[in-house]
Amino acid sequence: MTKANQSPLFSILSKYGITTKVNLPTVGENLQDQMNNGLQFESKKSHADGKSTDYVSYPSAPQLFPNSTALGADLLRKLPAYAAQVASANGNVTKASDIYRFFKIQWDLIFKDGIPVAEILLSPSGNVYSSEYWGSVPFSRGSIHLSSADPTAAAIIDPKYFMLDFDFEAQVQAARFIREVFNTEPLGDTAGSETTPGLSAVPADADDEAWADFIKGKCKCIPRFA
């Protein structure tokens, strides 16, 4: 392989003295990860630890976004730019045209087939209601590569969370959805004040930017699949 034809993968492997047998430059690219956040509320009654029932919700785009039709149309227009941004981030190892094809399939699943945009868990314990949620189909794409020739060494993971704005918008809307659930009967009758993030940190009428510190600063992100 000539120096001019060396892929980023070849450079990564050669840096650690690993010989490239088959040049597959997309190995380690296109990491798709889910961003995890949670809201917490006081409970007006005590729940026995380990004996209370957990609840799960899978809201679709129309359930999560009040303007899902307009949002979907706007996102569809953005997909070519999204694909170009992802391709540029990985040095065009993956072609923008290929990424766009996958993004269009993902868009169809969300806005035509109605798959869940988020997964939300509600868990009562003691005098607390905890919630945990993540976007089920993020568009952002990152990478995972070797950090050493030692096979036991931790990999270098760069998931590029929130590199595309739809993922942030979905995370914000899921938080708003949870607030609405906890203010709606019958759950609204048993739930108390919101403690995380709390209305003093993120007011009830907060816009997307007002949610940014909580969404991005409190994100508990664990790679799930590539």
Helices and strands as residue ranges (DSSP letters): G 3-5, H 8-15, E 29-31, E 35-37, E 40-47, E 55-57, H 61-64, H 68-89, H 96-111, E 118-135, E 142-145, E 156-158, H 165-182, H 187-190, E 191-196, H 208-217, E 220-221
